[in-house]
């Protein structure tokens, strides 16, 4: 069985997590920066919301916009 903690990317993530937990700055080697760029450089984060996470004013804005459009069309 492979010990995943020995994989370079997992070691880098552990280093990031340890620094964050301690509230300390982090210095990365050139190799670590290249590894992070290879692993994370093409990622795009897309937020996913549940209805309970969407602010009420946003929902109200959408409903008021559609009612304005309906009134203008009359």
C-alpha positions as CSV (number, residue, x, y, z in Angstrom):
1,X,0.0,0.0,0.0
2,X,1.3,3.5,-0.9
3,X,1.9,6.0,1.9
4,X,0.3,9.0,0.4
5,X,1.9,11.3,2.9
6,X,5.2,10.8,1.1
7,X,4.0,12.2,-2.2
8,X,5.5,15.6,-2.8
9,X,2.1,17.4,-3.3
10,X,0.8,16.0,0.0
11,X,4.0,17.1,1.7
12,X,3.5,20.6,0.3
13,X,-0.2,20.6,1.4
14,X,0.8,19.5,4.9
15,X,3.4,22.3,5.0
16,X,0.7,24.8,4.0
17,X,-1.7,23.5,6.6
18,X,0.8,23.6,9.3
19,X,1.8,27.2,8.6
20,X,-1.9,28.2,8.5
21,X,-2.6,26.4,11.7
22,X,0.3,28.2,13.5
23,X,-0.6,31.6,11.8
24,X,3.0,31.7,10.4
25,X,4.3,32.9,7.0
26,X,5.5,30.2,4.6
27,X,8.5,30.2,2.5
28,X,8.5,27.8,-0.5
29,X,11.5,26.4,-2.4
30,X,11.7,26.9,-6.2
31,X,10.7,23.2,-6.5
32,X,7.7,23.6,-4.2
33,X,6.5,26.6,-6.2
34,X,6.8,24.7,-9.5
35,X,5.0,21.7,-8.0
36,X,2.2,24.0,-6.8
37,X,1.9,25.6,-10.2
38,X,1.8,22.3,-11.9
39,X,-0.9,20.9,-9.6
40,X,-3.0,24.0,-9.0
41,X,-2.1,26.4,-11.9
42,X,-5.0,25.4,-14.1
43,X,-7.7,25.2,-11.4
44,X,-10.6,27.5,-11.4
45,X,-12.8,27.7,-8.3
46,X,-16.5,27.9,-8.9
47,X,-18.7,28.6,-5.9
48,X,-21.6,26.2,-5.3
49,X,-24.5,27.6,-3.3
50,X,-27.4,26.0,-1.7
51,X,-30.5,28.2,-1.6
52,X,-29.9,28.8,2.1
53,X,-26.5,30.4,1.3
54,X,-27.8,32.9,-1.1
55,X,-28.4,36.3,0.5
56,X,-32.0,37.3,0.8
57,X,-31.5,40.7,-0.9
58,X,-30.0,38.9,-4.0
59,X,-33.2,36.8,-4.3
60,X,-35.3,39.8,-3.8
61,X,-33.4,41.7,-6.4
62,X,-34.0,39.0,-9.0
63,X,-37.7,38.9,-8.3
64,X,-38.0,42.7,-8.5
65,X,-36.1,42.7,-11.8
66,X,-38.4,40.2,-13.3
67,X,-41.5,42.1,-12.1
68,X,-40.1,45.4,-13.6
69,X,-39.6,43.6,-16.9
70,X,-43.1,42.3,-16.9
71,X,-44.6,45.7,-16.1
72,X,-42.5,47.4,-18.9
73,X,-43.8,44.8,-21.4
74,X,-47.4,45.7,-20.8
